[in-house]
Structures are given as structure tokens and as C-alpha cells.
Amino acid sequence: MTTLTWAVRLLYLQAAGLAVLTAYLVVRLLTTEDVHVGVAVALIVMAALGAAAIVLVARGLSRRARGARGPAIVVQLFVIASGGFLVQTSPAWAGWLLIAFGLLVGVLTMLPASTRALGVD
């Protein structure tokens, strides 16, 4: 498999993770008694929009769109930043996992084989 194919697969995995987080947040909203509905709904919408955006980026990369590489890298910077926040707060293991995952996808997206596949050379 090419590096770009693996980057796309891992982007879809990130989108699936955000979709699971969105579902979890909906369950929490419906089952928690003391909740600020506005904040909870805003968080749910942001998680769902994030998942949708990552799917669009992954689709763009899978179709070999040159313009999709930049957004894919930006997504990974957000993943790394989120991991850094978790390392500082908790759980640190999840933070390190996110940092490693973000770095892996970022590197796969920037490797020469991916660059050639996107026609950026």
C-alpha cells in the first residue's frame, strides 16, 4: 500500500473516532441531569462538524486532490495540540497516543511517495 492510502485510512479512522465521541456526547446530554444544554449542544455540533470535515479531507486525498494535503496537515496539528492538552491535564496516555497518531498521519501525508501520488512534485 502507498503512504497516501494509509494516510487516508487513518484519516477515516480519526473521523470515526469523532463520530463515536459525538454519539457519546449525545448520550451524556440525554442521561445527565445537571447539564448546560447550550454548551452541550454546541460541543456536539462541533464534534459532528469535525468528523464531517475530516471525511471531506480524506475523500479529497483519496481522489488525489492537491489541495487536500494542506487541510490534512492542519487537522493533524489540531490532533497534536489536543494530545498536548491531554498530556498536561489527563489522561496522559491518551494525549501521547493522539500526538503519535497525528505525527504518523502528518508524516505519511508529507512523504515523497504521497507527494508524487498527489502530483505535487
N, C-alpha and C positions, 0 to 999 in steps of 0.2 A: 504494500500500500504506500501511496505517496504521503509526504508530510502534510500536504494540504488536505488530503482526505481525512487524516487523523485529526487535524485541527477542526475540521467541520464536524466530525463525530463528537469531539469534546465540547464544541460549542452547543450542539444539540443536547448534550448531557447537562451543560450549565442551564439551558433553558428548561429542561425537565426538572432540575433542582429548584429553580424559581417557581415553576408551576406547582410543585409539591409544597413549597413554602406558602404560596398563595392559598392553596387548599387548607393548609394547617391554620393560617390566619383567619380564614372564613369560619372554620370550626371553633377556633378560640372566640371569635366575635359572637357566635351563636350560643356558646356554652358558658361564657364568663358573665357573672352578674354585674360586677363593678367595672364598666368599660366606658371609655370616651368614644362614642360612636363615630364622630367626625374624624378623629385621629386614626381609629382602626380602619375605617373605610378608605381613607387616604393611603394608608400603608398597604392595604390590599390592592388598591388600584395601581400603586407604584410597582409593586411586585409583579402584577399581571402585565403591566406595560413593559417592564424589564424583560420578562420572559418572551413577550412578543417581539421586542426589538432584537433580542439575541437570535430568535428564529429567523428574522429577516436578514440579519448579518450572516448567519450560517448558510442560508439559501443563496445569498449573493456570492459567498465564497465558493459554494458548491457549483455554481454556474460560471465560475471563473471571472467574476466581475472585478476589475481592477480596483474600483472604488470601495469595495467591501473590506479591503485589508485594513485601512485606517480605522474604521469603526470597530473592527475586531480587536485591534490593539487597544483602543480606548476602553472597550469592555473589560479587557484583561487588566488594565490599570485600575479600574474600579474593583475588580475581584481582588487584586493585590492589596488595595487600600482597605477593603473590608476585612481581609485577613489580618492586616496590621492592627486594625481596631480590635479584633478578637484576641490577638496576642496580648494586647495591653489590658484588656478587660477580662474576658474569659468566655468560652473555653479556649485556652491557648492552642490545644491540639487542632481544633477546627481552624483556627487562624493560620497555623503553619500549613495545614492541608490546602486552604484556599490560596495562600501565597505560592505554594509549589504548583498547584493546578494552573493558576494564572500565568506563572512563568513558563510552564510547559506549553500551554496553548500559544502564548506570545512568541516563544522561540519557534514552534512549529510553523507559525504563520509567516515568520520572517526568514526562515531558512532558504538557501538558494533554490532548492527544488520547488518550494512553494512560489517563490518569486518567478521562476521560469514558467510554472503552470499558470500563473496569473498573467503572464505576458508582460511583466513589468520590466524585464531585462532590456 
